[in-house]
Amino acid sequence: MATIAIPDDFPVVIGGRAALERIRALGDVRYFDAPAAGEDDLIERIGDADIVVNIRSRTRFTPRVLGAARRLKLLAVWGTGTDNIDLAAARDCGVTVSNTPNTATESIAEHTLALMFTVARRLVELDAAVKAGEWPRAELTQLAGKTLGIVGTGAIGTRTAELGRVIGMRVLAWSFRVDLAKAIRLGFQYVDLDHLLSVSDVVSIHLRLSPRTQGLIGAAQLARMKPGAILVNTARGAIVDSAALADALRERRIAGAGLDVFEQEPLPAGDPITRLPHVVLTPHLAGQVPEALERSLNMVADNIAAFLHGRPSNVVVRPA
């Protein structure tokens, strides 16, 4: 039987679920529910595995790690992001990389909308004030009639655009891959990124992290945004320059932000972003609903079974 290592299920996601039992039926499973203490510890956990299930994006599969895992043939990622994996090294080491696309689209799009409303309506600060015995007066932001700028029109960005249209927003979009038929069908318009940033009341990020998207939204891009605009990021933290964002918020050059993802996760205690008003933060759990979890974790098991039967599915990288 294949040896299958799950080196990084902390906080626990797959442990205790039916998907783990399905994976146990496919091979000899070595399961760890505590984070690896470093690269050497990770190598020890996966060193003789034929298949590795990667749960957490903080677990880095560097050329050294991949080179040390000499028996590794499949790296099955839970989720869509593979920015924690050196894909070129995986290819050179003969490792197939798979992921679980489009399993949390609805959940993440809903969370994006929730962050938009929470910041626009100042729900967190008003809730705290009322609970403290205050009765504050404030002007809030209506989203209907405003412009939503979608950066990235994959599945999640597209669904967010649809939800924006439902609540009465005008939707603009920018993407590396323009799909005019989709834009016509769903009623949004593609524009260049600078224009989107300059006219949108809400800018929502929906890109994968890659060398060309890392730092895509920096000081210059934030400076183009409207003073009353809100930035929402449920994609990857490193797409936005966190220091530049903190500066823009501190100086009130933009009105607020809703963030589910960060350059460093968990977010360090005392990070400047945690001390700013009009910022709503959630701990990278936009996709954490039962429906999405069951779909994605079972897709991991499906990907392993397909690979063992010689029919790899949801492949991101194939061996050289």
N, C-alpha and C positions, 0 to 999 in steps of 0.2 A: 504493500500500500504506500501511497505517497505520504511524505511527511509535510504537514501543513503547520506553519507557525503564525500565530497572531500575537505580535510582540508589543502592542501598544493600545489595549482597550481600556484607557483611563482618560476621563471618567467612563464608566462602563456603558457601552451601547449594545454590543452583540451578546455579551454574557447573559445567560438565562433565557435567551430567545430561541424560537424554533429554528431560525436560520443557522445558529451555531450547531444545533443537533444535526441539521442537514449536512453541514460541513464535516462534522465528526464521522458521518457515514461514508464520507469520501476519502478519508485518510486518517493517519495518526496525528492528532491535533495537539500542538503545544501552545497553551494559552496563557497570556500574561495580562493581568489587570492592574498593573502598576507601570508608570512610564520608565523607559530605559534610562539608566544613569548616565548615558553618554554613548558615543559611537562604539566603543569597545564592548559595552554591555549589549547594544543592539546586535553587533556581529555575533556575539555568543548566543543570543536568542535565536537567530535565524541561520547560523552558520551551516547546518546540514539539512536545511529545509528544501524541499522541491518546490513548494508553493508558499508564498507569504501573503497574508491578508493585512493590508495597511488601513488602519482605522483613523489615525490622527495625522493631520497635516504637519504637526511639529516634528514628526519622525522623518529624518532626512536620509534619503537613500543616495549617498554620495558615491563617486567612483570607487572609493576605498571600501565602503560597505558592500556594494554590488560585486566588486572583485573578490571579496572574501567569502561571499556566499556562492561557492563553486557549484553547488548542486541546483541552485535556484533556476527555475524555468518559467514560473509565472508569478508576477506581482499583481495581486488583485486588490485594487483600490476601492474603498468604500467612499463614494462621492465622485464628483467630476474633476476636481482639481488635481493636477499632477505636478504642481510647481515645487513640491518637496522631493521630486525624483529627478536625478540627472538622466534624462531620457536617452541622450546619446550614449552614455555609459551603459545603460540597460540594453540598448540595441547591440552594442559591441560585446557585451557579456552574454549574449544569447538569451536575454530575458524578454518575455512577452509581458506587456503592461496592459491591464484592462481597467475599466472604471464603470460607474453606474450612472449613466446620463439620464436626465429628464425624469428623475424620480421624485424630486422635491420642488418642481416648478410652481405648483399652486401655492405651496406653503411659503416659499421665499417671496413670491410676488405679493401674497397677502401681508407678509411681514414688512415688506417695503412700503406698502400702502399704510400700514399701521404706524410706522415711523414717520411717514409724511404727515399724517393727521396729528400724531402726538406732538411733534415739533410745532406745526402750524397753529394748533389750538392750545399750546403751552400747558398740556394736561398734567405733566409731572409737577411743575412748580405750583400750579393752581391747586392740585390735589393736596400737596404738602401744606400750602397756606391755609386751606379750609380746615384740614385736620389739626392745624396749630391754633385754631380759633379765630382766624382772620377771615375777612370777607372782601378780597381784593377786587378792584375794577381793572379791566385790561382790554385792549383792542386785540382781537384775534385775527387769524388769516383764513379767509375762505379759499378753498382750492378750486371749486367750480368756477369756470371762466378764466382760470390761470393757465400758464403754459408749463407742461411737463416735458423735460428734456431727457430722453433715454439714451444712455451711452452704452451701446452694445445691444444688438437685436437678435440674440440667440433666443432659446425657448423662454427663459425667465424674463429677459428684457421685453420680449414680445407680449407675454402675458401681463406684465406690468403696464405696458402701453394700452392694452385692452381695458384693464381696470381703470386706468386714468381716463380713458374715453367714457367709460360708464358713469363716472362721477362728474362728467362735464368739463374735463380739461382738454385743451388743445395740445396735441402730442407732436413733438419733433423728435427726430432720432439721428444719431450718427453711429456708424459701425464700419469695421474693416470690410465687411461683406455686405454690400447693399442688395436688398431684395425688393425691387420696385413692385413686384406683384403682391408681395405681402403688405407693403405700405398702402397700396391702393385698396386691397381687401379689408384692411383693418382701420383705415382712415387716419394714418399718420404720414408725416412728410420727412424725408431725409434732407438734412442740411449739413454744412461743414461744422466741425467741432467748435470753432471760435464763435460762429453765429449762434449755435445752440447754447453755449455758455452765456453769451451776452443777453439773450432774450428770455431764457427760461426762469420761471419762478421756483421750480424744483428741478434739480439735476440728480438723476438716479443712475448709479454705476452698475453695469451688468456685463462685465468682461472677465475673461480668464486672465490669471496672472501669467505673464510671459515677459521675456526681455523687452518687447516693444510696448507692453502696457505698464511695466513697473515705473512708477513716478509719472504716469501720463498726466495726472491732475496735480500740477505743482503750483508754485507761487504765481507764475504768469497766468495760468489758466484760472486760478481762483480770483485773480485781479479782474478778469473779464466778467465775472458774474455780477448780477445785480445786487445792490446793497440789501434788498429784501429777500434774497433767494435763500433756499434751503438745499443743502447737499445731503444725499442719502447714499450710503454704501452698504450693500449686502453681498458684495462680490468677494474681493480680497483687499485687505488693508493696505498692502504695498502699492496698489494702483494710485493711491492718494498720498502725497507727501504730508505726513502727519504733523511735522513742525510747521509747515506753511499753512496747513489747515487751522492749527491752534492759533497761529498769529492772526489769520483772517477773522476768526471768531472773536478773539480777544479784542481786536481793534474794531469790531462790528462792521467789517467790510462785507460780510454776508450775515444773514439773520440767524441762521442756526444750522444744525446738522443732526442727522439720525444715523448712527453707525452700529452695525452688527459685527464688523470685522476690523482688525487692527494690524499694524505692521508687526507688533510683538504680541503674541497671545500665550498665556493669559496677559491681560493688560497690566503692566506693572503698577503697584500701589503708588499713588501720588503722581501718576502721569498727568501732565498739564491739561489734557483734554477732560479729565474728570472734574476739574475745578471751574469749568466754564459754564455760564448760563446758556439756556436755549440749546443745550446739547442733550440728546437722549441716546444712551448706550445700552446695548444688549450683548451678551457674551457668546457670539457666533453660534446662535441656535435657531436661525430663521427657518431651517429645514427640519427642526426637531418636533415633528408631529407624528402620531402613531401611524397614520396612513403612509407617509413618506418613509419612515423608518422601516416598516415592514417591506415595502416595495424595494428599497435600496439594499437592505441586508439580504433579502432573498435573491436579488440580482447578483450579489457577490457569490452566493452559493451556486446560482445558475452558471455564472462565468467560470467557476472552478470545474463544475461538471462538464461543461462544454469543452473546456480545454483538455480535460482528461480523456474525453471521447474524440479528440483530434479535430474539434470544430470550434476554435477560439471565437469568442463573441465579445462585442464591445471593446475591441482592441484599439489602444492608443498608439502602441509601439510594437512592432514585430522584430524578432532577432535579425541582425544583419545577415 
